[in-house]
Amino acid sequence: MKYCQECGGINHNEARICRRCGCNFYGERNRSYEDNDISAGLCVLSFLIPLFGFIYWAVKTNYAPTRAKACGITAMISFIFGLLINIGLLW
């Protein structure tokens, strides 16, 4: 078994790229994994559909932590905003 130096993930001895983080064992990082930059489009989608943001955060937190955190925070803000609006409408 081969251990990744970046994430500590366990890989097969023949592996060239880490299954968990995409680190190339023989040089540069593999760019086939998505970038970790915050995406305005995903944040807008997370605000409009909070369930999408929560699912994206849960699934992508290991591969793109910054982007996943931004979507999760945006979904949480949208959920709280919607909850406050509904409570205000009930009174």
URKARA-V530952 format. One line per field, one symbol per residue. ss: DSSP state (h for helix, s for strand, l for the rest). Layout:
ss: ???
This chain:
ss: lssllllllsslllllsllllllslllllllllllllllhhhhhhhhhlhhhhhhhhhhhllllhhhhhhhhhhhhhhhhhhhhhhhhhhl
